[in-house]
Amino acid sequence: MSRLHNIIVSSLDFGSSVLIVATPEHRRQLDSALRDSSPATRKAMKRRLLMLDAQETLNMFMVNRHPSDQRFSQTVGKLIKELKQSAKNEQRGLTVFGEMVAILWSEGNKLGALELERMWNDALQDRSFHLHCAYPRSILRDSVGAVTLKAICDEHSSVIGHANHLRRSVA
């Protein structure tokens, strides 16, 4: 969690906005860690940090266990646009941390997870921002198909932690 905390603080201090779409546990941990931030960072948090519940946000755009492109654009896409506009810096920076894909994966909805990864990548093409996806190590250690795991890894520009080993082992 400290790596994510540092990313959030750096983004806010640089003038970017931050969107966190996480589980209640992780939002509580981040909120607690961010309380000890500098006064300038805490002030920026009030204007440029939005934390949402991952499951509630997923529910806004899922249809029959599949993410809807149109609903994703109307909900998440709209938030991305608004948060980029609220950024303080000239580049209208935005950092996003999400756990929705991990929720779909852990529910056994691997196709839905891959579809959502594609939607995030499409959003990145339209509205450049920094995206950080979180997958719990337990999901990656479970007996999953190597092809499916490689497909998830291939959707990312970089993979940090345990998944680096997995990416190499399924290549």
DRENDOVEX-245365 format. One record per residue (C-alpha): x, y, z; residue number from 1. Coordinates in steps of 0.2 Angstrom, whole numbers, plus 5000, padded with zeros to 4 digits. Layout:
BEGIN
X;Y;Z;NUM;
...
***
This chain:
BEGIN
5000;5000;5000;1;
5015;5012;5003;2;
5019;5011;4984;3;
5001;5017;4980;4;
5002;5030;4994;5;
5018;5037;4986;6;
5010;5038;4969;7;
4994;5046;4975;8;
5004;5059;4985;9;
5016;5063;4970;10;
5002;5065;4958;11;
4992;5077;4969;12;
5008;5087;4973;13;
5012;5088;4955;14;
4994;5095;4952;15;
4986;5080;4944;16;
4969;5073;4949;17;
4968;5055;4956;18;
4953;5043;4955;19;
4954;5027;4966;20;
4941;5013;4962;21;
4945;5001;4976;22;
4938;4989;4989;23;
4932;4996;5005;24;
4947;4989;5014;25;
4959;4997;5003;26;
4950;5014;5003;27;
4951;5014;5022;28;
4970;5010;5022;29;
4973;5023;5009;30;
4962;5036;5018;31;
4972;5032;5034;32;
4989;5033;5026;33;
4984;5050;5017;34;
4979;5058;5034;35;
4997;5060;5038;36;
5001;5069;5022;37;
5007;5087;5021;38;
4994;5101;5023;39;
4996;5105;5004;40;
4993;5087;4999;41;
4977;5086;5011;42;
4971;5102;5003;43;
4973;5095;4985;44;
4964;5079;4991;45;
4949;5089;4994;46;
4948;5096;4976;47;
4957;5082;4966;48;
4955;5065;4974;49;
4940;5054;4971;50;
4938;5037;4980;51;
4924;5026;4974;52;
4919;5008;4979;53;
4925;4996;4966;54;
4909;4984;4966;55;
4897;4999;4966;56;
4906;5006;4951;57;
4906;4990;4942;58;
4887;4988;4945;59;
4885;5004;4935;60;
4891;4997;4919;61;
4889;4978;4919;62;
4876;4970;4909;63;
4874;4951;4910;64;
4891;4948;4917;65;
4899;4959;4904;66;
4905;4977;4905;67;
4895;4988;4893;68;
4906;5000;4882;69;
4892;5013;4882;70;
4889;5012;4901;71;
4907;5012;4905;72;
4909;5028;4894;73;
4894;5036;4902;74;
4901;5033;4920;75;
4919;5030;4921;76;
4923;5040;4905;77;
4913;5055;4911;78;
4923;5054;4928;79;
4939;5053;4919;80;
4935;5069;4909;81;
4929;5078;4924;82;
4944;5074;4935;83;
4956;5078;4921;84;
4948;5095;4920;85;
4950;5098;4938;86;
4969;5095;4937;87;
4979;5109;4942;88;
4993;5107;4930;89;
4993;5112;4912;90;
4994;5094;4905;91;
4978;5090;4915;92;
4986;5075;4923;93;
4976;5061;4930;94;
4981;5045;4939;95;
4969;5031;4941;96;
4970;5016;4953;97;
4957;5002;4950;98;
4952;4985;4957;99;
4937;4982;4947;100;
4946;4970;4935;101;
4952;4960;4950;102;
4935;4958;4956;103;
4928;4951;4940;104;
4943;4939;4939;105;
4941;4933;4957;106;
4922;4930;4953;107;
4928;4919;4939;108;
4923;4931;4926;109;
4939;4931;4917;110;
4931;4936;4900;111;
4923;4951;4908;112;
4940;4955;4916;113;
4948;4955;4899;114;
4934;4965;4891;115;
4936;4978;4905;116;
4955;4979;4903;117;
4951;4983;4884;118;
4939;4997;4889;119;
4952;5004;4900;120;
4965;5003;4886;121;
4952;5011;4874;122;
4950;5025;4887;123;
4968;5028;4888;124;
4969;5031;4869;125;
4956;5044;4870;126;
4961;5053;4886;127;
4979;5050;4891;128;
4981;5046;4910;129;
4991;5035;4921;130;
4982;5019;4925;131;
4987;5007;4939;132;
4977;4990;4940;133;
4979;4979;4955;134;
4977;4961;4956;135;
4980;4952;4972;136;
4994;4939;4972;137;
4981;4926;4978;138;
4972;4928;4961;139;
4988;4926;4951;140;
4994;4911;4961;141;
4978;4901;4959;142;
4978;4888;4945;143;
4973;4899;4931;144;
4976;4895;4913;145;
4993;4902;4907;146;
4985;4909;4891;147;
4972;4919;4901;148;
4985;4925;4913;149;
4996;4930;4898;150;
4982;4939;4890;151;
4979;4949;4906;152;
4998;4953;4907;153;
4999;4958;4889;154;
4985;4971;4892;155;
4998;4981;4903;156;
5013;4991;4898;157;
5022;4985;4914;158;
5019;4972;4927;159;
5026;4975;4945;160;
5029;4962;4958;161;
5024;4944;4958;162;
5016;4945;4941;163;
5033;4949;4932;164;
5038;4931;4936;165;
5021;4925;4930;166;
5023;4935;4914;167;
5040;4927;4910;168;
5033;4909;4914;169;
5019;4910;4902;170;
5027;4918;4888;171;
***
